[in-house]
Amino acid sequence: MPKLKTKSGAKKRFKVTGSGKIKRKRAFKNHILTKKETKQKRRLAHKVTVKKVDENNVKLMLPYLV
């Protein structure tokens, strides 16, 4: 069986925690920030875990990191 390739876009976007959960960055924090409230930008700055529904898709893209 050949080795599986890791998706390079996914390895830049996801990190695995010590307990095995997958962290991701929130969307809408890159540009056009002047019209967004400070509270919204502060909330978007924090990392969150990937939902259970999407976890399998991420694990397929990162076969050796998860």
Legacy VTK file of the C-alpha trace (Angstrom):
# vtk DataFile Version 3.0
C-alpha trace
ASCII
DATASET POLYDATA
POINTS 66 float
0.000 0.000 0.000
1.517 3.360 -0.976
1.912 6.243 1.417
-0.922 8.767 1.543
-0.216 12.362 0.668
-1.115 15.122 3.123
-3.098 17.995 1.589
-0.739 20.966 1.862
-3.605 23.465 2.215
-4.994 21.521 5.161
-1.693 21.215 7.012
-1.391 25.021 6.951
-4.920 25.535 8.295
-5.375 22.896 11.008
-3.473 21.961 14.173
-4.043 18.989 16.467
-4.343 19.482 20.219
-2.848 17.158 22.806
-6.194 15.441 23.341
-6.587 14.801 19.599
-9.072 17.536 18.757
-8.496 19.646 15.648
-8.185 23.431 15.942
-9.033 25.885 13.184
-9.072 29.632 12.645
-12.378 31.471 12.275
-13.386 33.003 8.954
-14.036 36.703 8.169
-10.964 38.094 9.958
-8.705 38.814 6.974
-9.805 42.057 5.311
-12.529 44.714 5.253
-12.206 44.989 9.031
-13.187 48.659 9.280
-16.906 47.948 9.072
-16.794 45.140 11.654
-17.277 45.918 15.328
-14.411 45.480 17.770
-16.387 42.855 19.663
-16.838 40.797 16.508
-13.160 41.045 15.559
-12.133 40.031 19.082
-14.411 36.994 18.937
-13.079 35.992 15.515
-9.469 36.153 16.721
-9.788 33.011 18.860
-9.198 29.505 17.550
-12.029 26.970 17.793
-12.282 23.211 17.421
-13.627 21.622 14.255
-17.192 20.321 14.539
-17.644 16.574 14.961
-19.441 16.406 11.590
-16.437 17.834 9.713
-13.748 15.986 11.645
-13.667 12.959 9.328
-13.092 15.167 6.267
-10.157 16.874 7.957
-8.701 13.542 9.081
-8.751 12.295 5.480
-6.751 15.359 4.425
-4.242 14.900 7.288
-3.632 11.137 7.422
-0.488 11.242 9.593
-1.121 14.250 11.833
-4.322 13.010 13.443
LINES 1 67
66 0 1 2 3 4 5 6 7 8 9 10 11 12 13 14 15 16 17 18 19 20 21 22 23 24 25 26 27 28 29 30 31 32 33 34 35 36 37 38 39 40 41 42 43 44 45 46 47 48 49 50 51 52 53 54 55 56 57 58 59 60 61 62 63 64 65
